[in-house]
């Protein structure tokens, strides 16, 4: 994914995409025939289990070339924007659980103790 802020690229990542790379690495380690590497691969697979469940449920990674915009709770306008997203998208037919999640997240953002103008 491509963040609007260059300093977020490589920092804020899609775990599904990372998990795919780690799964490939684990497969290579398992195929090495070395017991230590097989043990490392087993540990990697344990770490990947929660992400693998999402993939199996049909969640797909964000494409590498897709632009994204991240709002942080410290941005004093972020909560309002997230709330407004819910208002705009509810009549569009967005799933009710996503609308509710956005509203709940906006509350958490409003309650964030340290807010400032975005930089």
C-alpha positions as CSV (number, residue, x, y, z in Angstrom):
1,X,0.0,0.0,0.0
2,X,1.1,3.5,-0.6
3,X,0.6,5.9,2.2
4,X,0.0,9.6,1.6
5,X,2.8,10.3,4.1
6,X,6.1,8.9,2.9
7,X,7.4,8.4,6.4
8,X,4.5,5.8,6.9
9,X,5.5,3.7,3.9
10,X,7.2,0.6,5.3
11,X,6.1,1.4,8.8
12,X,2.3,0.9,8.6
13,X,2.0,-2.5,6.9
14,X,-0.6,-5.0,5.9
15,X,0.0,-8.1,8.0
16,X,-1.6,-10.4,5.4
17,X,1.0,-9.3,2.9
18,X,3.8,-9.8,5.4
19,X,2.4,-13.2,6.4
20,X,2.5,-14.4,2.8
21,X,6.2,-13.6,2.7
22,X,6.8,-15.3,6.1
23,X,4.9,-18.4,5.0
24,X,7.1,-18.6,1.9
25,X,10.2,-18.4,4.2
26,X,8.8,-21.0,6.5
27,X,8.3,-23.4,3.6
28,X,11.9,-22.9,2.5
29,X,13.1,-23.5,6.0
30,X,11.0,-26.7,6.3
31,X,12.4,-27.9,3.0
32,X,16.0,-27.4,4.1
33,X,16.2,-30.8,6.0
34,X,17.9,-29.2,9.0
35,X,16.1,-29.7,12.3
36,X,16.9,-26.2,13.7
37,X,15.4,-24.6,10.6
38,X,12.4,-26.8,10.8
39,X,11.8,-25.7,14.4
40,X,12.1,-22.1,13.4
41,X,9.6,-22.7,10.6
42,X,7.2,-24.3,13.1
43,X,7.4,-21.2,15.3
44,X,6.9,-18.9,12.3
45,X,3.7,-20.9,11.4
46,X,2.4,-20.5,15.0
47,X,2.9,-16.7,14.8
48,X,1.1,-16.6,11.5
49,X,-2.0,-18.6,12.7
50,X,-4.2,-15.6,13.5
51,X,-3.4,-13.9,10.2
52,X,-3.8,-17.2,8.3
53,X,-7.4,-17.4,9.8
54,X,-8.2,-14.0,8.2
55,X,-6.8,-15.1,4.9
56,X,-8.9,-18.3,5.0
57,X,-11.9,-16.2,5.8
58,X,-11.5,-14.4,2.5
59,X,-9.7,-11.2,3.7
60,X,-7.3,-10.1,1.0
61,X,-4.2,-8.0,1.4
62,X,-4.2,-4.3,0.4
63,X,-2.6,-4.2,-3.0
64,X,1.0,-2.7,-3.0
65,X,-0.1,0.1,-5.4
66,X,-3.3,1.1,-3.6
67,X,-3.1,4.6,-2.0
68,X,-4.2,4.8,1.6
69,X,-4.6,7.7,4.1
70,X,-4.1,7.1,7.8
71,X,-5.7,9.2,10.5
72,X,-4.3,9.2,14.0
73,X,-6.1,10.0,17.2
74,X,-3.6,12.7,18.0
75,X,-4.9,14.6,15.0
76,X,-7.6,16.7,16.7
77,X,-9.8,16.6,13.6
78,X,-9.5,12.8,13.0
79,X,-12.4,11.7,15.2
80,X,-14.8,14.1,13.4
81,X,-13.6,12.8,10.1
82,X,-14.2,9.2,11.1
83,X,-17.6,10.0,12.5
84,X,-18.5,11.8,9.2
85,X,-17.3,8.7,7.2
86,X,-19.9,6.7,9.1
87,X,-22.6,9.3,8.3
88,X,-21.7,9.4,4.6
89,X,-21.3,5.7,4.2
90,X,-24.3,4.3,6.1
91,X,-26.8,5.4,3.3
92,X,-24.4,3.9,0.7
93,X,-25.1,0.4,2.2
94,X,-21.8,-0.2,4.1
95,X,-22.2,-3.1,6.4
96,X,-23.7,-2.0,9.8
97,X,-20.9,-3.6,11.7
98,X,-18.4,-1.4,9.9
99,X,-20.5,1.7,10.5
100,X,-20.7,0.8,14.2
101,X,-16.9,0.1,14.4
102,X,-16.2,3.5,12.8
103,X,-18.5,5.2,15.4
104,X,-16.9,3.4,18.3
105,X,-13.4,4.2,17.0
106,X,-14.3,7.9,16.7
107,X,-15.2,7.8,20.4
108,X,-11.9,6.3,21.3
109,X,-10.1,8.9,19.1
110,X,-12.0,11.8,20.8
111,X,-10.9,10.4,24.2
112,X,-7.3,10.2,23.2
113,X,-5.4,12.4,25.8
114,X,-2.9,14.1,23.6
115,X,-4.3,15.9,20.6
116,X,-2.8,18.4,18.3
117,X,-2.9,19.9,14.8
118,X,-1.7,17.4,12.3
119,X,1.9,17.6,11.3
